[in-house]
Amino acid sequence: MKKIICTKKAPAAIGPYSQAIEVNGFVFTSGVIPIDPKTGELVTGSIEVQAEQAIKNLSVLLKEAGTSVDNVVKTTVFIKNMDDFAKVNEIYATYFTTDFPARSCVEVARLPKDVLIEIEAIAEK
């Protein structure tokens, strides 16, 4: 049985999808972008600022689902510019500090709302 995860503490879905789904002891998040959940506005600025907000949003969503970044087994990081890879890693490493999840990181031509980063995760419950 699947359970829909929804919280106002993370940015609302901007389309016909769920923020996250729990099924068989795992939580699958949708892509999370750097939107301030309090204002609904895009956090502008450098890749570091946007990465920080996106991962904060991911953390809040995982917490709402009853898990955390410590239980993430896989992430996919989408970035607008692969030259930002090292900068993203610096922010990422402040949240994922041990038993690192598997990860893919890909450069994409464009992301929703023209953000610089989007991240999704699969976590064990």
Rosetta constraint file for C-alpha pairs under 8 A:
AtomPair CA 1 CA 23 HARMONIC 6.20 0.50
AtomPair CA 1 CA 24 HARMONIC 7.36 0.50
AtomPair CA 2 CA 21 HARMONIC 6.56 0.50
AtomPair CA 2 CA 22 HARMONIC 5.57 0.50
AtomPair CA 2 CA 23 HARMONIC 4.63 0.50
AtomPair CA 2 CA 24 HARMONIC 7.62 0.50
AtomPair CA 3 CA 21 HARMONIC 5.66 0.50
AtomPair CA 3 CA 22 HARMONIC 4.99 0.50
AtomPair CA 3 CA 23 HARMONIC 6.49 0.50
AtomPair CA 4 CA 18 HARMONIC 6.66 0.50
AtomPair CA 4 CA 19 HARMONIC 7.84 0.50
AtomPair CA 4 CA 20 HARMONIC 6.25 0.50
AtomPair CA 4 CA 21 HARMONIC 4.81 0.50
AtomPair CA 4 CA 22 HARMONIC 6.46 0.50
AtomPair CA 5 CA 18 HARMONIC 7.03 0.50
AtomPair CA 5 CA 19 HARMONIC 6.21 0.50
AtomPair CA 5 CA 20 HARMONIC 4.96 0.50
AtomPair CA 5 CA 21 HARMONIC 5.58 0.50
AtomPair CA 5 CA 22 HARMONIC 7.00 0.50
AtomPair CA 5 CA 61 HARMONIC 7.98 0.50
AtomPair CA 5 CA 64 HARMONIC 7.35 0.50
AtomPair CA 5 CA 65 HARMONIC 6.11 0.50
AtomPair CA 6 CA 18 HARMONIC 7.06 0.50
AtomPair CA 6 CA 19 HARMONIC 5.80 0.50
AtomPair CA 6 CA 20 HARMONIC 6.90 0.50
AtomPair CA 6 CA 61 HARMONIC 7.83 0.50
AtomPair CA 6 CA 64 HARMONIC 7.74 0.50
AtomPair CA 7 CA 12 HARMONIC 7.66 0.50
AtomPair CA 7 CA 19 HARMONIC 7.94 0.50
AtomPair CA 7 CA 61 HARMONIC 6.94 0.50
AtomPair CA 7 CA 64 HARMONIC 6.74 0.50
AtomPair CA 8 CA 12 HARMONIC 6.72 0.50
AtomPair CA 8 CA 37 HARMONIC 6.98 0.50
AtomPair CA 9 CA 37 HARMONIC 5.95 0.50
AtomPair CA 9 CA 38 HARMONIC 7.46 0.50
AtomPair CA 9 CA 57 HARMONIC 7.82 0.50
AtomPair CA 9 CA 60 HARMONIC 6.60 0.50
AtomPair CA 9 CA 61 HARMONIC 7.42 0.50
AtomPair CA 10 CA 36 HARMONIC 7.84 0.50
AtomPair CA 10 CA 37 HARMONIC 5.14 0.50
AtomPair CA 10 CA 57 HARMONIC 5.28 0.50
AtomPair CA 10 CA 58 HARMONIC 7.57 0.50
AtomPair CA 10 CA 60 HARMONIC 6.26 0.50
AtomPair CA 10 CA 61 HARMONIC 5.99 0.50
AtomPair CA 11 CA 32 HARMONIC 7.77 0.50
AtomPair CA 11 CA 35 HARMONIC 6.08 0.50
AtomPair CA 11 CA 36 HARMONIC 6.83 0.50
AtomPair CA 11 CA 37 HARMONIC 4.63 0.50
AtomPair CA 11 CA 40 HARMONIC 6.67 0.50
AtomPair CA 11 CA 57 HARMONIC 7.15 0.50
AtomPair CA 12 CA 19 HARMONIC 7.12 0.50
AtomPair CA 12 CA 37 HARMONIC 7.54 0.50
AtomPair CA 13 CA 17 HARMONIC 6.40 0.50
AtomPair CA 13 CA 18 HARMONIC 6.43 0.50
AtomPair CA 13 CA 19 HARMONIC 5.96 0.50
AtomPair CA 17 CA 30 HARMONIC 7.84 0.50
AtomPair CA 18 CA 30 HARMONIC 6.95 0.50
AtomPair CA 19 CA 29 HARMONIC 6.02 0.50
AtomPair CA 19 CA 30 HARMONIC 5.41 0.50
AtomPair CA 19 CA 61 HARMONIC 7.66 0.50
AtomPair CA 20 CA 27 HARMONIC 6.67 0.50
AtomPair CA 20 CA 28 HARMONIC 5.48 0.50
AtomPair CA 20 CA 29 HARMONIC 4.12 0.50
AtomPair CA 20 CA 30 HARMONIC 5.68 0.50
AtomPair CA 20 CA 61 HARMONIC 7.63 0.50
AtomPair CA 21 CA 27 HARMONIC 5.65 0.50
AtomPair CA 21 CA 28 HARMONIC 5.29 0.50
AtomPair CA 21 CA 29 HARMONIC 6.49 0.50
AtomPair CA 22 CA 26 HARMONIC 5.56 0.50
AtomPair CA 22 CA 27 HARMONIC 4.33 0.50
AtomPair CA 22 CA 28 HARMONIC 6.34 0.50
AtomPair CA 22 CA 65 HARMONIC 7.51 0.50
AtomPair CA 23 CA 27 HARMONIC 6.49 0.50
AtomPair CA 25 CA 124 HARMONIC 6.07 0.50
AtomPair CA 25 CA 125 HARMONIC 5.12 0.50
AtomPair CA 26 CA 122 HARMONIC 6.78 0.50
AtomPair CA 26 CA 123 HARMONIC 5.55 0.50
AtomPair CA 26 CA 124 HARMONIC 4.56 0.50
AtomPair CA 26 CA 125 HARMONIC 5.30 0.50
AtomPair CA 27 CA 62 HARMONIC 7.67 0.50
AtomPair CA 27 CA 65 HARMONIC 7.18 0.50
AtomPair CA 27 CA 121 HARMONIC 7.96 0.50
AtomPair CA 27 CA 122 HARMONIC 5.56 0.50
AtomPair CA 27 CA 123 HARMONIC 5.07 0.50
AtomPair CA 27 CA 124 HARMONIC 6.32 0.50
AtomPair CA 27 CA 125 HARMONIC 6.53 0.50
AtomPair CA 28 CA 120 HARMONIC 7.85 0.50
AtomPair CA 28 CA 121 HARMONIC 6.07 0.50
AtomPair CA 28 CA 122 HARMONIC 4.60 0.50
AtomPair CA 28 CA 123 HARMONIC 6.64 0.50
AtomPair CA 29 CA 58 HARMONIC 7.99 0.50
AtomPair CA 29 CA 61 HARMONIC 7.93 0.50
AtomPair CA 29 CA 62 HARMONIC 7.99 0.50
AtomPair CA 29 CA 120 HARMONIC 5.57 0.50
AtomPair CA 29 CA 121 HARMONIC 5.39 0.50
AtomPair CA 29 CA 122 HARMONIC 6.38 0.50
AtomPair CA 30 CA 120 HARMONIC 5.57 0.50
AtomPair CA 30 CA 121 HARMONIC 7.51 0.50
AtomPair CA 31 CA 118 HARMONIC 5.73 0.50
AtomPair CA 31 CA 119 HARMONIC 5.08 0.50
AtomPair CA 31 CA 120 HARMONIC 4.36 0.50
AtomPair CA 31 CA 121 HARMONIC 7.80 0.50
AtomPair CA 32 CA 54 HARMONIC 5.88 0.50
AtomPair CA 32 CA 55 HARMONIC 7.81 0.50
AtomPair CA 32 CA 57 HARMONIC 6.79 0.50
AtomPair CA 32 CA 58 HARMONIC 6.26 0.50
AtomPair CA 32 CA 118 HARMONIC 5.36 0.50
AtomPair CA 32 CA 119 HARMONIC 5.24 0.50
AtomPair CA 32 CA 120 HARMONIC 6.10 0.50
AtomPair CA 33 CA 50 HARMONIC 7.88 0.50
AtomPair CA 33 CA 53 HARMONIC 7.69 0.50
AtomPair CA 33 CA 54 HARMONIC 4.97 0.50
AtomPair CA 33 CA 57 HARMONIC 7.74 0.50
AtomPair CA 33 CA 112 HARMONIC 7.98 0.50
AtomPair CA 33 CA 115 HARMONIC 7.07 0.50
AtomPair CA 33 CA 117 HARMONIC 6.39 0.50
AtomPair CA 33 CA 118 HARMONIC 4.74 0.50
AtomPair CA 33 CA 119 HARMONIC 6.80 0.50
AtomPair CA 34 CA 42 HARMONIC 6.02 0.50
AtomPair CA 34 CA 43 HARMONIC 5.61 0.50
AtomPair CA 34 CA 50 HARMONIC 5.23 0.50
AtomPair CA 34 CA 51 HARMONIC 6.93 0.50
AtomPair CA 34 CA 52 HARMONIC 7.82 0.50
AtomPair CA 34 CA 53 HARMONIC 4.91 0.50
AtomPair CA 34 CA 54 HARMONIC 4.29 0.50
AtomPair CA 34 CA 57 HARMONIC 7.41 0.50
AtomPair CA 34 CA 115 HARMONIC 7.23 0.50
AtomPair CA 34 CA 117 HARMONIC 7.43 0.50
AtomPair CA 34 CA 118 HARMONIC 7.53 0.50
AtomPair CA 35 CA 40 HARMONIC 6.03 0.50
AtomPair CA 35 CA 41 HARMONIC 5.47 0.50
AtomPair CA 35 CA 42 HARMONIC 4.30 0.50
AtomPair CA 35 CA 43 HARMONIC 5.47 0.50
AtomPair CA 35 CA 53 HARMONIC 7.01 0.50
AtomPair CA 35 CA 54 HARMONIC 7.20 0.50
AtomPair CA 35 CA 57 HARMONIC 7.96 0.50
AtomPair CA 36 CA 40 HARMONIC 5.42 0.50
AtomPair CA 36 CA 41 HARMONIC 5.56 0.50
AtomPair CA 36 CA 42 HARMONIC 6.20 0.50
AtomPair CA 36 CA 43 HARMONIC 6.19 0.50
AtomPair CA 36 CA 53 HARMONIC 7.28 0.50
AtomPair CA 37 CA 41 HARMONIC 7.49 0.50
AtomPair CA 37 CA 57 HARMONIC 7.86 0.50
AtomPair CA 42 CA 113 HARMONIC 7.92 0.50
AtomPair CA 42 CA 115 HARMONIC 7.98 0.50
AtomPair CA 43 CA 49 HARMONIC 7.53 0.50
AtomPair CA 43 CA 50 HARMONIC 6.27 0.50
AtomPair CA 43 CA 53 HARMONIC 7.31 0.50
AtomPair CA 44 CA 49 HARMONIC 7.42 0.50
AtomPair CA 44 CA 50 HARMONIC 6.71 0.50
AtomPair CA 45 CA 49 HARMONIC 5.92 0.50
AtomPair CA 45 CA 50 HARMONIC 6.65 0.50
AtomPair CA 46 CA 50 HARMONIC 6.33 0.50
AtomPair CA 47 CA 51 HARMONIC 5.80 0.50
AtomPair CA 47 CA 84 HARMONIC 6.94 0.50
AtomPair CA 47 CA 87 HARMONIC 7.22 0.50
AtomPair CA 47 CA 88 HARMONIC 7.03 0.50
AtomPair CA 47 CA 116 HARMONIC 6.17 0.50
AtomPair CA 47 CA 117 HARMONIC 7.33 0.50
AtomPair CA 48 CA 52 HARMONIC 6.05 0.50
AtomPair CA 48 CA 87 HARMONIC 6.32 0.50
AtomPair CA 48 CA 88 HARMONIC 6.39 0.50
AtomPair CA 48 CA 91 HARMONIC 6.64 0.50
AtomPair CA 49 CA 53 HARMONIC 6.42 0.50
AtomPair CA 50 CA 54 HARMONIC 6.10 0.50
AtomPair CA 50 CA 115 HARMONIC 7.75 0.50
AtomPair CA 50 CA 116 HARMONIC 6.90 0.50
AtomPair CA 50 CA 117 HARMONIC 6.78 0.50
AtomPair CA 51 CA 55 HARMONIC 6.10 0.50
AtomPair CA 51 CA 88 HARMONIC 6.34 0.50
AtomPair CA 51 CA 91 HARMONIC 6.65 0.50
AtomPair CA 51 CA 92 HARMONIC 7.70 0.50
AtomPair CA 51 CA 117 HARMONIC 6.33 0.50
AtomPair CA 52 CA 56 HARMONIC 6.10 0.50
AtomPair CA 52 CA 91 HARMONIC 6.21 0.50
AtomPair CA 52 CA 92 HARMONIC 7.92 0.50
AtomPair CA 53 CA 57 HARMONIC 6.10 0.50
AtomPair CA 54 CA 58 HARMONIC 6.22 0.50
AtomPair CA 54 CA 117 HARMONIC 7.46 0.50
AtomPair CA 54 CA 118 HARMONIC 6.83 0.50
AtomPair CA 54 CA 119 HARMONIC 6.95 0.50
AtomPair CA 55 CA 59 HARMONIC 6.06 0.50
AtomPair CA 55 CA 92 HARMONIC 7.48 0.50
AtomPair CA 55 CA 95 HARMONIC 7.68 0.50
AtomPair CA 55 CA 119 HARMONIC 7.40 0.50
AtomPair CA 56 CA 60 HARMONIC 6.28 0.50
AtomPair CA 57 CA 61 HARMONIC 6.21 0.50
AtomPair CA 58 CA 62 HARMONIC 6.19 0.50
AtomPair CA 58 CA 119 HARMONIC 7.71 0.50
AtomPair CA 58 CA 120 HARMONIC 7.59 0.50
AtomPair CA 58 CA 121 HARMONIC 7.97 0.50
AtomPair CA 59 CA 63 HARMONIC 6.15 0.50
AtomPair CA 59 CA 68 HARMONIC 6.28 0.50
AtomPair CA 59 CA 69 HARMONIC 6.11 0.50
AtomPair CA 60 CA 64 HARMONIC 6.21 0.50
AtomPair CA 61 CA 65 HARMONIC 6.41 0.50
AtomPair CA 62 CA 66 HARMONIC 6.45 0.50
AtomPair CA 62 CA 67 HARMONIC 5.26 0.50
AtomPair CA 62 CA 68 HARMONIC 5.11 0.50
AtomPair CA 62 CA 69 HARMONIC 7.02 0.50
AtomPair CA 62 CA 123 HARMONIC 7.80 0.50
AtomPair CA 63 CA 67 HARMONIC 5.13 0.50
AtomPair CA 63 CA 68 HARMONIC 5.37 0.50
AtomPair CA 65 CA 125 HARMONIC 7.93 0.50
AtomPair CA 66 CA 125 HARMONIC 6.63 0.50
AtomPair CA 67 CA 71 HARMONIC 6.51 0.50
AtomPair CA 67 CA 123 HARMONIC 7.20 0.50
AtomPair CA 67 CA 124 HARMONIC 7.14 0.50
AtomPair CA 67 CA 125 HARMONIC 5.33 0.50
AtomPair CA 68 CA 72 HARMONIC 6.94 0.50
AtomPair CA 68 CA 123 HARMONIC 7.49 0.50
AtomPair CA 69 CA 95 HARMONIC 7.06 0.50
AtomPair CA 69 CA 96 HARMONIC 6.56 0.50
AtomPair CA 69 CA 123 HARMONIC 7.46 0.50
AtomPair CA 70 CA 96 HARMONIC 6.90 0.50
AtomPair CA 70 CA 98 HARMONIC 7.69 0.50
AtomPair CA 70 CA 99 HARMONIC 7.74 0.50
AtomPair CA 71 CA 123 HARMONIC 5.28 0.50
AtomPair CA 71 CA 124 HARMONIC 5.32 0.50
AtomPair CA 71 CA 125 HARMONIC 7.10 0.50
AtomPair CA 72 CA 101 HARMONIC 5.85 0.50
AtomPair CA 72 CA 121 HARMONIC 6.62 0.50
AtomPair CA 72 CA 122 HARMONIC 5.71 0.50
AtomPair CA 72 CA 123 HARMONIC 3.87 0.50
AtomPair CA 72 CA 124 HARMONIC 6.20 0.50
AtomPair CA 73 CA 100 HARMONIC 7.70 0.50
AtomPair CA 73 CA 101 HARMONIC 4.46 0.50
AtomPair CA 73 CA 102 HARMONIC 6.02 0.50
AtomPair CA 73 CA 121 HARMONIC 7.63 0.50
AtomPair CA 73 CA 122 HARMONIC 5.85 0.50
AtomPair CA 73 CA 123 HARMONIC 5.40 0.50
AtomPair CA 73 CA 124 HARMONIC 6.85 0.50
AtomPair CA 74 CA 101 HARMONIC 4.98 0.50
AtomPair CA 74 CA 102 HARMONIC 4.59 0.50
AtomPair CA 74 CA 103 HARMONIC 5.47 0.50
AtomPair CA 74 CA 121 HARMONIC 5.63 0.50
AtomPair CA 74 CA 122 HARMONIC 5.22 0.50
AtomPair CA 74 CA 123 HARMONIC 7.04 0.50
AtomPair CA 75 CA 101 HARMONIC 6.77 0.50
AtomPair CA 75 CA 102 HARMONIC 6.40 0.50
AtomPair CA 75 CA 103 HARMONIC 4.74 0.50
AtomPair CA 75 CA 104 HARMONIC 6.47 0.50
AtomPair CA 75 CA 119 HARMONIC 6.94 0.50
AtomPair CA 75 CA 120 HARMONIC 5.59 0.50
AtomPair CA 75 CA 121 HARMONIC 4.30 0.50
AtomPair CA 75 CA 122 HARMONIC 6.43 0.50
AtomPair CA 76 CA 103 HARMONIC 5.61 0.50
AtomPair CA 76 CA 104 HARMONIC 4.79 0.50
AtomPair CA 76 CA 105 HARMONIC 5.83 0.50
AtomPair CA 76 CA 106 HARMONIC 7.92 0.50
AtomPair CA 76 CA 119 HARMONIC 5.72 0.50
AtomPair CA 76 CA 120 HARMONIC 5.35 0.50
AtomPair CA 76 CA 121 HARMONIC 6.42 0.50
AtomPair CA 77 CA 103 HARMONIC 7.47 0.50
AtomPair CA 77 CA 104 HARMONIC 6.15 0.50
AtomPair CA 77 CA 105 HARMONIC 4.57 0.50
AtomPair CA 77 CA 106 HARMONIC 6.41 0.50
AtomPair CA 77 CA 117 HARMONIC 7.14 0.50
AtomPair CA 77 CA 118 HARMONIC 5.97 0.50
AtomPair CA 77 CA 119 HARMONIC 4.51 0.50
AtomPair CA 77 CA 120 HARMONIC 6.66 0.50
AtomPair CA 78 CA 105 HARMONIC 5.78 0.50
AtomPair CA 78 CA 106 HARMONIC 5.10 0.50
AtomPair CA 78 CA 107 HARMONIC 5.85 0.50
AtomPair CA 78 CA 108 HARMONIC 6.40 0.50
AtomPair CA 78 CA 117 HARMONIC 5.58 0.50
AtomPair CA 78 CA 118 HARMONIC 5.12 0.50
AtomPair CA 78 CA 119 HARMONIC 6.15 0.50
AtomPair CA 79 CA 84 HARMONIC 7.66 0.50
AtomPair CA 79 CA 85 HARMONIC 7.90 0.50
AtomPair CA 79 CA 105 HARMONIC 7.31 0.50
AtomPair CA 79 CA 106 HARMONIC 6.20 0.50
AtomPair CA 79 CA 107 HARMONIC 4.88 0.50
AtomPair CA 79 CA 108 HARMONIC 6.08 0.50
AtomPair CA 79 CA 116 HARMONIC 5.67 0.50
AtomPair CA 79 CA 117 HARMONIC 4.54 0.50
AtomPair CA 79 CA 118 HARMONIC 6.63 0.50
AtomPair CA 80 CA 107 HARMONIC 5.38 0.50
AtomPair CA 80 CA 108 HARMONIC 5.31 0.50
AtomPair CA 80 CA 109 HARMONIC 6.21 0.50
AtomPair CA 80 CA 110 HARMONIC 6.42 0.50
AtomPair CA 80 CA 111 HARMONIC 7.30 0.50
AtomPair CA 80 CA 115 HARMONIC 7.73 0.50
AtomPair CA 80 CA 116 HARMONIC 5.07 0.50
AtomPair CA 80 CA 117 HARMONIC 6.43 0.50
AtomPair CA 81 CA 85 HARMONIC 7.65 0.50
AtomPair CA 81 CA 107 HARMONIC 5.80 0.50
AtomPair CA 81 CA 108 HARMONIC 7.53 0.50
AtomPair CA 81 CA 116 HARMONIC 7.53 0.50
AtomPair CA 82 CA 106 HARMONIC 7.45 0.50
AtomPair CA 82 CA 107 HARMONIC 5.54 0.50
AtomPair CA 84 CA 88 HARMONIC 6.15 0.50
AtomPair CA 85 CA 89 HARMONIC 6.19 0.50
AtomPair CA 86 CA 90 HARMONIC 6.40 0.50
AtomPair CA 87 CA 91 HARMONIC 6.77 0.50
AtomPair CA 88 CA 92 HARMONIC 5.98 0.50
AtomPair CA 89 CA 93 HARMONIC 5.89 0.50
AtomPair CA 90 CA 94 HARMONIC 6.84 0.50
AtomPair CA 91 CA 95 HARMONIC 7.19 0.50
AtomPair CA 92 CA 96 HARMONIC 6.07 0.50
AtomPair CA 93 CA 97 HARMONIC 5.66 0.50
AtomPair CA 96 CA 100 HARMONIC 6.10 0.50
AtomPair CA 96 CA 101 HARMONIC 7.85 0.50
AtomPair CA 110 CA 114 HARMONIC 6.18 0.50
AtomPair CA 110 CA 115 HARMONIC 7.90 0.50
AtomPair CA 111 CA 115 HARMONIC 5.76 0.50
AtomPair CA 111 CA 116 HARMONIC 7.14 0.50
AtomPair CA 111 CA 117 HARMONIC 7.36 0.50
AtomPair CA 111 CA 118 HARMONIC 7.32 0.50
